[in-house]
Amino acid sequence: GVTSQKGCEPRVFLSLYVHFTSLNSSFVSLYVNFSSLYGSFLSLYGHFSTLYDSFLSLYVHFTSLNSSFVSLYVNFSSLYGSFLSLYGHFSSLYGSFLSLYGHFVSPYAVFSIPCSHFVSLSSYFVSVSTDLCDFHTRHINSQSIQKLWPRGPRDQGPLVL
């Protein structure tokens, strides 16, 4: 609807939500949102899952208020111990920022996070840190994952991912 109050600028808000489910273990959800208050905001969300251990999520986000922001998120996981996540991000406010993030993990200690990164703010700076980001993330998460999946006595060495 469109609302206007004394001393306030008009605000526009639109929301569309579609939902489907059945007793045969299927679930589909689609959500679209748009609002404007001194700027614009657009959100698109798609979701699908079943009781047979699959989950898929797609999320798209855009907003603008004297700047721009775009986010794309894709997620898939199952109860059989696999998780895949792809995240893309872009924003601009007197500069630009671009980040691409990929993630996969399973209870069998398979863990990898390649990373690409780009930043520009009143200067030119580019960093493609796939190997460094991957090593750094493995090191950090190996410490926390050891608490979840201990490997026995210390003489067996640390958890190797």
N, C-alpha and C positions, 0 to 999 in steps of 0.2 A: 504494500500500500504506500501512499504518499501522505506524509504528515507535515504540517506546518504550524508552529506555535509562535506566540509573540516573543520576539527577541531571538528566534532560532531560524536557521536556514532550513529549507526543505530537505528532507532525507528520504531516499528511495531504497526500498528493501524488497527483494524478490527471492523466493525460495521454492524450489521444486524438489520433491522427494518421491521416489518410486521404490516400492518394496515388493518382493515376491518371496514366498516361502511355501514349502509343502512338507507333508509328513514323511515323504520319501527322501528326506535328508538333503534337500537343496535349498539354497538361500542366495538371493540376488538383491543387491541394494544399489541404487543410483541416486546421488544427491548433487543438486546444482544450486548454488547460492550466488546472489549478486546484491550488493548494497552500495550506496554512495553517500558519503558524508564528507564534504570537502575533498573528495577523491573517489576512486572506484575500487571495488573489490570483487573478484570473481573466483569461485571455488568449484571444482568439479571432482567428485569422489565416486569411484566405482568399487564395488565389493562383491566378491563371490566366494562362497565356501560350501562345503558339504560335510556331513558327519563321517564321511569316509576319509578323513584325515587330510584334506586338501584345503588350502587357503590362498586366495589371490586378492590383492588389493592394489588399486591404481588411484593415485591422488594427484591432482593438478591444481596449482594455486597461482593466482595472479592478483596483485594489488598495486595501486599507483596513488601516491600522494606526494607530488613534487619529486617523485622518483619511481623506479620500477622494480618489481620483484617477481621472479618466476621460479616455481619449484615443481619438480616432477619426481614422484616417488612410486616405485613399483616393489611390491613385496610378495613373496611366495614362501610358504612353509607347510610342513606336514608333521604329523605326530610320530613319524618314523625318523625323527632326528635330523632333518635337513632344513636349512633356512637360507634363503637367497634374498638379498635386498639390493636394489639399485636406486641411488638417490642423485638427482641432478639439481643444481641450485644456481640461480643467477639473480643478482640484484645490482642496482645502480643508484648511488647517491653521491654526486660529485666524484664518481669513480665507478669502477666495475669490479665484480667479484664472480668468479665461476669455479664451481667445485663439482667433481664427479666422484661418486663414492660407490664402491661395490663390496658386497659382504656375503660370505658363505660360511656356515658353521654347522657341525654335526656333533653328536655325543662321542663320535670316534676321533675326536681331537683333530679334525680337519678345519683349519681356520686361516682365511686369507682375506686381506683387505687391500687391494690396489687403490691408489689414490692419485688424482690429478688436481692441480690447484693453479688458479690464475688470479692475480690481484693487480689492480691498477688504481692508484689514488694520487693524483697530481704528479705522477711519475710513471715509469714503465717498469713493471716487475713481473717476471714469469718464472714459475717454479713447477716443474714436472717431477714430482717426488714419489713415483710409484714404488721404487725399491725401498727408499728410506721410510716412507709411510708404512709400507708393508712390514718392514722389520720392526719399526717402533711399535706398531699395533700388536704384532705377535708377542713382543716382549712384555708389553703391559698386560695383555689378556692371558698370557701363559701363567702369570702370577695368580690371577683371580680364578682361572679355570682349574688350577691345581687344587684349590679348595673344594671344587665341585667333583673332580675326578682324581683323587689322590692315587699315586702310582706305587705306594708302599714305602718301605724303608728308604732312608736318604741315600743309601749306597747305590740305589738304582738310578740316581741322577734326577735332574729336574724334568718336568714334563716338556717333551719336544713336540712342537707343532709343525 
